[in-house]
Each structure stands twice: as structure tokens, then as C-alpha cells.
Amino acid sequence: MTQIGKNIKKIRNVKGLSQQAFADLFDLTRGNISSYEESRAEPKIEAIMKIANFFSIPLADFVEKDLSVNELLHYNTHLVIETEKLKINRQLANIPYVSIPYIEDYIQHHANSHFIQKLPVLTVPCNSKLRSIAIETEDPNNLPAGFEFRSGDILIFEQVAKENIHRITNKLGMMIDSESLRFGIYQTENNQTGLYLNDWVKYPFDIRSDAKYWLLQASYKQEG
């Protein structure tokens, strides 16, 4: 028997979430949560992955380990949302989440809507109508200098739209095509915009190309 039900109940208690509030985060019902906690049923694998990713708990620990309160307090609490309060001001969005092991697959299939739909999601407050993607940081050295991100931090990007190109200058962005995923700062010189990793490495910016361009909207850092 797994420890999922016990861990869900502990997470709710630590984060101050009712069964209904917890259910709302993952498109479940209060009855679902009750049955999980009482060991009358277990979530589907998709729901298990969503919950573990949302609270930044290693999947194996969430499934197999009877987590202590101290352990739960050390996991990333920045992703915790009190939905009853949050819904007053902001909407919740399910954003596709690309964890480190799936980055290469995402590069190859970033334009495949079926692949994107099968990714786990992070449920976060977001009012944007544009497409968004959450990327787990693999190597901070691939980011421009000056950003204090670590491996495992999560960066949420919004896709750059033609009408919003004027907003991107001097902001952290990401470019992805079928060969690679690259980060940099959007800068404009001589009326030409590029994505600059540093003074020597510059990636082209062409909104009309097959590459997709993204703009950092939020980040969730690990605690400690």
C-alpha cells in the first residue's frame, strides 16, 4: 500500500487547505480527497504527478514515504495556493510543466500540441490569456549572469506575441526550436532585437521563424 493518502492529509494540514480547496487545485472533488485519505481509493498516476510536482515533492517520496511534518515544511512552499482567498482576485491556470528529465523531449516536440497536453501541469495564479510553459532549471550556467536560480528552480514563461514585442527589451527570455532551448536577455541594437546570453553569445530573434520565443513571467525558487 502506498503512503499517498497519508501524505495528502499531512500536506493539507501543513498548508492549511480544506479538502475542497485541495481538490480544486487538481480538478478533483472533495469526495476524491476523502477517499484517498481514508485509503478507499488512490489517485490516477496523472493526479499523483500533479500533486507531487505542485508541492515540489520527489515523486518516489510522495508515493512510498510516510512524510513527516518537518520534511513537508522543507519542500517548496512558494507553490502553495489558498484557493478560497485567491479566487477573489486572480484566476488559476494549469500550465504545462517540463521537468529536467523531459527537457530533451520537449525540445523535440515543443510544437506538438498532443505532447504538450500530456505533460503534467502546475496550477498557479495567472490572468494571462497567452500560452505559458513552466521549465525546471537544469543548469544555471545556461542562464545570463545576475540571476540567482539553482538547478531545480521553476521558471514560468509566457509566449511572446507580435503585439507585445515592445515589452520584451531587457527581460529574461527563452528561445526554442527543434534543436535546442536557449536563454538570454532580449536586447535591441541598431533596431535589431536579439537574445543575449552574454557579450559574446547572441541568438537571433525573428518572430516569423519556426522558433518559439518566451518571456519570463514568474519563478519559484527552492527554499534553503
Secondary structure, 3 states (H helix, E strand, C coil): CCCHHHHHHHHHHHHCCCHHHHHHHCCCCHHHHHHHHCCCCCCCHHHHHHHHHHCCCCHHHHHHCCCCHHHHHHCCCCCCCCHHHHCCCCCEEEEEEECHHHHHHHHHHCCCHHHHHHCCEEEEECCCCCCEEEEECCCHHHCCCCCCCCCCCEEEEEECCHHHHHHCCCCEEEEECCCCEEEEEEEEECCEEEEECCCCCEEECCCCCCCEEEEEEEEECCCC
